[in-house]
Amino acid sequence: MGIPQPAFYIFKCEQSAPPGMPKPSCVTPQTQDLFQHLAQKLMKEGVMGTIQPIRTSCLSRCSSGPVMLVEPGHFMYAALTKEKIDRIVEEHLIGGKVVEEYLISADVWDEPISPCEMKKQMGM
């Protein structure tokens, strides 16, 4: 029997805007330890082997940060705190119930468009 693939991948934005940039940042002095908290929570729950946390750069939803994307499912969680991460791990990833109130709003994270459809919209 082989090593099972992870059931979930969590892409946690670790982008910090340079000082003086008008763009909000997912990593600030107040939020810089969220990835470490996520990893520690997964280890504490004994699920690190089946949930793979990944540090990533900008996920293009800066105004909603700190954000992380849970796959499968394209679930984008926004305005993260340690308490929110704990609930997401316990309720969504372990319990199987998406924490709806922590999801990014649909006006900035609507349904995906296929690459084929995108080309049509661009007149290509």
Secondary structure, DSSP 8 states (H G I E B T S, - for coil): ------SEEEEEE-----TT-SS--S--TTTTTHHHHHHHHHHHTT-TTTEEEEEES--S-GGG-S-EEEETTTEEE-S--HHHHHHIIIIIIIT----GGGB--TTTS-----HHHHHHHTT-
